[in-house]
Structures are given as structure tokens and as C-alpha cells.
């Protein structure tokens, strides 16, 4: 038995006499030859990046049909338990990052101006957060209060004031270390912020293009020993793809803004791109195997990087975080549980054309303002509402921004300019009441509106129309600068109050698609 083992185990060497074998090995070493087994013997370092984005104040669980039609998902307490479980697998090698837009969006967060989310993030010890565009929605004073209360570093490398200085208390980047690997995290905020929050809230600030600022920063962090470069981006998946293609030296982009559930990471060149949907429904878990000498990512999670945050009765949760949520929710629960109306159909959004929910809101605006026309931005309609009773909490989640009605006089020519801007679809098509619009997207920009009827008659270029919108659009939000040309401007009621009163008056509602918006060439 021993002789057979010896012959099988040395069969490739036995023909060499001892001296010849020694000479062969010396020649191999002199030539720099290294057997494959030795080349792969270098240790790899396991780094885990946990990430969320665009929570928008959603710290309570609920049914989300697009994620799971039967089981509740989301909720800060369940998300926290998942974070702790994942951290425990790699306690010294884990980063927890936020892609921004964490606060604005639900009654429990809005009423307390983001305090519940800040307290939760502090308890979970986030390592960094990119500033999102909606962090500016409550104005600069509230932003500074949130920043002061946060123990998480806020990052934004491309926001400067009129003197070219960074925002006070906000860092462009940080360098941290995990298992001996120095990791740079650079924050980037979408330049669209000048249009996607109320423009008044960011007056005097400049939002530079990511590809203009990143190369110099990457050189700087590399010079300071960063082996791994992570861009924490609140720019959206398309912009992240462009960033990865145009800027060398980015290892990972942890994204936000577009609410994209990137189940399998996107790879552009040598850059891995991830994003975890929205509303705390997913936790991103990106596991990296890093060469400690070069900082090169040898392997990464390339499939099913997102984990659904299930929050059913048998799913585990963090009691301490649940206590934080309850301490705020208990104070408003009775008020926001009140039923304000009902719907006989599912109320659904659609940003690329007409929606029954958009029709309902625009009708409520026009009815209240006694206007000829109502125009509502699709991006201001934030959730769907299922058939049945409608609560005040659902309404606040549907219309979370503190917008008010603004009425003005516009000529037909000015109105056509606004509708042409809508047809570009950069921020979603406007939802309408009081008119019918036909758009042909195969035509050149600026010539896409091929038909407009108001009250059954064609739009008259020089006629004056009374138009109601909201203060976000009236200030030029979403790049609709045409509203700034309106005359006889009058401010009205809070849009949520308007919608609530309309629901109470007309319930049960049953809005439908009526052909108000016809879009050709999609």
C-alpha cells in the first residue's frame, strides 16, 4: 500500500535524479516561475457594504404589491435586525451606508421633521450618508438641525455656496479603515436638486456635475492611502452608469435617487454599481473580496445582492428600534388613522401619461380654485392607494410635500410652452384637469404637442386662462420655468387639505382614464 501511494504521489518527479531536480527548481526560481497554488495563496480581505437609500421616512411596515402582495415588508425595526445580523457575519469588515433622501415622505417623519429617522440612524451607527435632493425640502434651517442631530457623517463633494465653499458641517469624503483596508467614501448629490426641490430652498448653492469634481478627489484620496474608492451617489442609476464610464478609479458606486431595485449589481468597466430600491423595503448586501496589497476587488456579490425586508408576525425585529418608532407613532396614530373617504377602484400613479390618481388630484385642485385648468407634477404624487377606505395617513404619504395651491393667469401661448416642456418627460408628464392634450413623441422637442382642447375648444394662443398649480411648480420646479410668467398670482390652501375635502365630498370616488392625455410614439 505504501509503495503504491509513493509511486502515485511522485510519478511526475521520479525520473529526475536528485541533482537534476535541484537544478530544475533553481532554474524555476531564477526565471520567476511561481506555481499557481502559490500565486493564489495571498490572503483576501472580506469587506461587506450594507446600504439603503430613499427611505423617505418609511419606518413602518406595510403591504407593497410590487414587492410581495401578501406579506408586509419594510419597517425600521425589521431592517435594523437584518443589519445587525449581516454585521455579525463580518463585524470588523462591514460598512453601513445611506444613499440619501431619508426623511421626507410619511406623517410620522414629516410631523417631527425627520427626528425619528435621525434617531434610528444614530442608533444603527451609519458610517456615512449622501445628501439627497429631498433633504432640502424643509428649508436650510431644518436641514442644519437634522445635520446637527445626526452622528452620521453627511457627504456632498459637489455642492458649494456662492464663494465656492462646501456646506458647513458637510464633508466631501471620508476615509475609514476595515480589516486594514483603507476605504474612501465620496458623497455626490444630483445636480437636478436645483429643480427637484423648491428652487427657493437651494438659492445661492451650486451643484456641480459629478464627472467634473470626482477625478481630482479620487487622486486626493488615493494619495492619502485609500485602497478602495466608494462613491455614495444620490444621482440615479443612469447617471451612475455614466459616472462609472467617464471617471476612472471608482471601485463601487452605492446609489440612490431613482428608486431602482438593482437586484443583480451592474458592472461598468471596473466599477460595481448597486442601489436598494426605496422606502426601506430592501437591504443591499454587497460582499467584496479585496486584495490587501493592490486594493483590487477579486470577487463580489454578483447575483441577488438585495434582500427583502420582510416584517410579518414571524419575522424577527429589533425591540429597541421598535421602541423608537412607537415613541413617535403613538403620538400621532389616532389622528392619522382617521378615515377621510373611500375609493371603489385602485388609485394608481403613472408618470408617463394619464393616471386615474393624477386625474383625481388635478380635479380636486381645479374644483377648489375655480380655475379653467389644473396642472400637477407627477413627481409630487408619491404612492398608490388600494381600493377601500382612505385614511389621513395614506393621504399624507400620497402628498408628503408641504405644497399649497397657486393660481395664475397664463396665455394660451404660455400654456403651450409649459405643455411642450411636459412632453419632454424629463421629470414626468404633468397630470391635468380641464383640458385634453395630444403629444407625439416622435416629433422634435418643442413641436410635440399636436392638439390641445380646453372646454371642448382648441387652445387660443392669445386668450387668457386661469390656471391652478402648486407652489413647487410655480417657483420653476422640475424645470417648468414657464409658470414664472404668470400674472395675478394668488396663493391658496394646502394641497393635502384640498384633496381631503374633495374625498370627503365625493366618496366613494371612482376616477378613471378618460383620454385627457394621449401620448403617441412611446
N, C-alpha and C positions, 0 to 999 in steps of 0.2 A: 504493500500500500504506500509506504513512504517513498519507495523508489519511483513509483508511478507519478506521485504528486510532484516529486522533484523534476522528473523528466518533462511533465506538462508545464510546470511553472517556469522552467528555464529554457524551454525549447528554442527561443529566439536568440539565445546568447551562447549556448553550449559550444557552437562551432568556433568561437573566438578563444584562442589561447589567452592566458592571463595578461601577457604584455600587450597583445593586440587590443584587448578590451580596454586596457588602461589608456593606450594611445587614442583610441576612438573617443573615449569620454573627454580626454583633454582637448581633442580637436573640436568636439561639440561645444565645449565651454569657450574656447578661443573664438569660435565663429559666432558666439552669441546665441547659440541654439538653446531654446527652453522648451521642454516637453509641455504639451497642452495642459496636463494636470497641474504643473507648477504655475503656468500663466493664469489659471483660474483660481489659484489658491489665495489671492489677495482678499481680505475681508471686505464685505459690503456693509454699508450702514443703512438700517431701515428707518426711513422718515415717513411719518403719516401727517397728511394735511386734511384736517376736518374743516368743512366750510358750509356756510349758509349764506343766503342773500335775499333781499327784498321781502323780509318778513312783514313789513308794513303793519306792525302792531298786532299780528295774529298770534296771540299767546294762548288762545283757547282752541280746543279741537273741534272738528265738525266733519260732516259728510261732504266729500268733494267728488262728484260723479266722474270727473276726468281722471282721478287717481284710483278710487275704489268706490263703486256705487253702493256698497253695503256696509263697509266698516269705516268708522271715523278715523281721520288722520290729523296730524299736526298737534299743536299744543306744546307750550314751553316745557311743561313738566316731563312729558314723554320724550321730547327732543333732548332735554338735559340728561335723562337716563341713558339714551343712546350715546351721547357724547362721552359720558363717564365710562360706559362700557368699552367704547373704542379707545379711549385714552388708556384704560387699564391694560390693553394689549401691548402698548408701546409707551409706557409712562414717561420715559426720558427723551422720546423722539417724536412727540406729537405737537403740532401747531393747530390752533383753533382760530379761524379767520372769518370775517364777515365782509360780504361784497357790497354793503350799504343799503340804504332805504329801509331802515329797521323800524321806524317809529310811527309814521303817519299812516292811518288806514282803518282803525277799528275804534268803536266807542271807548273800550277800556284803556286804550293807549291815548286816543285823542283828548278825552276829558282831562286826563292827568298829564297831558303834554309830554308823552314819551317816558315818564318816570318808571312805569312798570318794566318796560323793555330795558332801560338802563340798569335797573336793579338786578334784573335777571342776568344781563351780560356781565355785570360786575361779579356776581356770584359764580358764574361759569368760567371766569378769568379768560375772556377772549384775548388773544395775543395782538390783534390789530383789526381795524375796520376802515374800509374805504368810505369816504364821504359820498353819499348818493345825492342825486338832484332833489329828492323829496326831503332831505334833511333841512332844506332851506324853506320849506312850506310855511312854517310858523314864524318866519322872520328871523333876523340875525340875533335879536335878544334871546329868543328861546333856544336858538342853536348854541349860543355861548353857554347858557345854563345847562343844557344837555352835555356839552363838552366838558364843563367843569365838574359835573357829577360823575362822569364816566372815568373809570380807571383803565379802560381800554385805549390804547393809542389810536387816534384818528389820523388817517393818512390822506394826503392830496398833494401830489407833486406838481400839478398843472393848474392850480388856482392861485392867482396873485391879485393884489389890490392895485390901485392906480399908480402906486410907486414901485410896483414890481415885487412887493414883499408878500411872503406867504401869510396865510391866515394865522392869527395869534393862537397858540396852543395846538396847532395842527402841524404835523411833521410830514415832509415829503416821503420819507422812508425810514425804516428801522433796520438794524442788523441784530439778529438774535442767533443763539447757538443751540443746536440739538445734537447730542452724541458726538461732539467735536466738529460737526459740520456748521460752518458759518453761513447763515441764510439771510439774504436781503429781501425785505418785503417793501415794495414800492406802491404807493396809492395813486390811482388815476380816476378822475371824475369826468363823466361825459361832458363834452363841450355843449351838448344840447341843453344843459341846465339853464342857459340864458333864456330858453323858450319853454322848458318843461316844468319850471316852477313859475310863480308870478314874477315877471321881469322886475318888478319893483323890489323884490326881496334880494336880488343879486346886483342891484345897481352899483357901479363902481368896481365890480370884480371882472377879471378876465379869466376865461377858461381856455387854456392853450391846447393845441392838438397833441395827443399822446406821442405820436411819432416825432414831434419836434423837440420834446423835452427828454424823452427816455434815453436816447443814446448817450448823452453826457452823464446822466445819472447812473446808468449801468457801468460806464467807465469808472465813475467815482466809487461806487460800492465794490466793484472788483478790486480797485486799488486799495480798498480797506479790508481786503481779505475775504470778501463774500465768495463762497464756492457755488452757491445755489441762488439764482435770482428768480423771485416770485413777484409777478405784477398782480396786485389786488385791484381789479378793474371794475368800475361801475360804468361801463360803456356799451354793453350789449354784445351778443355773440358775433354779429357781423363785423363790428369794429375790432373785436378781439382777434378775429381771423386776419384782418388787415394789419393789425399791430404785430402779430406774430410773423407775418410775411415780410414786413418792411423794417422791423427793428431786430438786429442781431443780438444774441446774448440773453434772451429771455428763456428760462427753463420751463416755467409754469405760469399760466395765466389763470387765476381764480376769478371768475366773472360774476357779473350781476347786470341789472337794469332791464334786460329783455325778457326776464322771467322764463328762461329756457331751461327745461329739464334735460340736461345733456347726460343721458344715461351711460353712453359709452364715450369716453373722452375723445375730443377732436385733436388731431395732431397736424400742425402746420410746420413743415421743416423739422426743426428740433424742439419745437415748443408744444407742450401738452396744455390743452385748454379744457377747463371744467366749469360748470355752473349748475346750481342746485335748485332750479325751478323758482318757487316763491312761497311765501306765507308759512314757512316752516314745515312744509309737507314732506321735504326730503332733507336728509343729511348727506353731504358729499364726503366720501371717504377715499382719498387718493393716497395709496401706499406706494412709496418710492424706494428703490434700492440704489444707493448712491456710492460711487467710487470715492473713498475718502481722500485720495490723492488728487484726482482731476476734478472732482465735483460733478462728474458726468452721471446722468441718470442711466443706469444699466437696464432697469426694468421698472414698470409702473402698472398700476391697475388700468387695464385697457378695456375691460368689459364690466358692465353693471357697477359703475362707480357710485351711483346714487342708491341710498337705502330709504325706503318709505318709512315715515314716522307714523306707525300705527298707534292708535290711542283707544283701543277697545277696552272693555272691562277686565280682560285677562292680560293686558299688556302692562309691563312694569313702568313706573314713573318715579320721579324724584320728589319725595314728600316736601323737602324744603322749598323747591321751586314751586310746587303746587301751592304751598302756603303763601308765597309772594303773590302769585296770581290771584288767589282767593282774597287776599287783603285788599286788593283794588276792585276786583269784580263784584265782591259782596256789597260794595258801597254804591254800585250803580245797577245791579242786576234787576231789581224790581222795576225801576224806571224804564230800562231798555227792553224788558220783556213784554212791555205793553203792546197789544195788537192794535195797529192803526188802519188796517184794511185787509183785503184779500184779493187773490187773483185766481181766475179759473184756468189759466194757462201758465206754463213756464215762461218767466221773463228772461230773455236771453240777449246778450250783447253781440254786436258784430261790428268791427271797426272798419271793414272794407266795403260796407254798404248799409242798406236799411236794416234796422233791427226793431223788433216789437218793443223792447225795453227803451231804446232810443226814442221811438215814437211817443211812448207814454210820458217820458220826462219832458220832451220838447212840447208836447201838448199841454202839460201842466204849466210850463213856463209861459207859453203864448196865452193861455186862458187867464192866468193871473195878471199878466202885464197888459192885457187887452191890445196886443200887438198884431200886426199883419203877419209877421214871420217870427219863428223862434229857431235859433241855431245853438246847438250844444256839441261840445267836443267829445268824441268817442272815448278819449283817454280819461275823461272825468267820470266815466261810468265804470266802476271797479269790480263788480261781481254780478253774477246771475242770481235770480231769486226763483226757487221752485214753486210750483202751483200750491196754493193753500193760503193760510194766514200769513200776513206780513207784519213783522214786528218792527219796533223802532230801531232795534239793534241791526236788523237787516238793512233798513234804510240808511243808517249811518255808515254801514260798511259799503253799501252801494254808492253813496255820495259822501266820501270821507273828508273832502276838502271844504274849507270854510268859505265857500263861494256865495256871492249874492247876485241877484238879478241886476242887469244893467240894460236899460232901454235907450235907443238912439234912433235918429233919422239917418237913413242911407239912401242914396240914389240907386236906381237900377244898375247903373254902370259900376258903382262901388260894390254893390252886392254881387254882381257878376265876377268882379275881381276876387272877392272872397271865395266864391264857389269854385273858381278856377284853382285857387290855392288848395281848396279842399280836395279837388280832383287829383292833385299831385300825390296825395295819400301819404305824405311824409310822416304825419302823426295820426293817421286815421281820418276817414271821411266824416264830415260834420253830420250829426243827426238833426233832422229838420221837422218843422211843422208849418203848415200854411202855404207850402209850395211843392211843386214836383220838379225834379231835376233829372236830366238825362246826360250822362257823361260817357264819352267814347275815349277809352284809354289808349287806343291805337293812334290817336292824333297827337300832334306836337304839344308840349307843355304850353299852357296859355291859350290853347284852342280846343280844349277837351269838352267844354260844356256846350252841347249841341241843342239843348232845349231847356227852358225854364218857364213854368207857368205859376202864376200867383192868383188864387181865386178863380181858376179856370181860364185866365187870360195870359197872353205872353208877357214876359218881363218887359217893361218900358224903361229904356235907358235913362231918361231924364226925370222920370217920376220919382217922388219921394215915398219911401216905405218906412213904417215903424217896425223896428227890429229889436227883439229882446235876445240877449245872450247872457253870459256870466262875466264876472269881473276879471277872471283869468284871461279869457279871450279878448275882452275889451281893452286889456293892457297890452295886447300883442302876443299873448301866449301861443305856443305851438306855431310861431311864425306867421300868425294871421294879423299882420300889421294893418290891414285894411280897416279893421274895426276902429283904429285910432282916428280915422277921418270922420267918424260920426258926429252929428250935431244934436243939440237939445238932449244931452245925456242926462239920464235920471237913474239913480240907484234904488233898488227895491229890496225885497225880503230875501232872507237866507234860502238858498235853493232847496235845502232839506225840508224846511218848513213848508215851502210851496208844494213839494212832492207829497208830503204827509197830508196836507189839506186836500189835495186833489184825490189821493187814495181814499180818504175818509168820505169824500163827497160821492165818488163814483164806484166804490166797491160793490160787488166784485168786478174787477176790471178784466178785460179780455182783449188787450191790444193785439193787433195782427200786422202782418206785412201787407201794405196797401199799394205798393208800386210808387211810393213817394220818391224813391231813388232808383233809377235804372242805370246800371254800370255795364257798359259794353267793353269787350276786349280784355277781360280779366284773364 
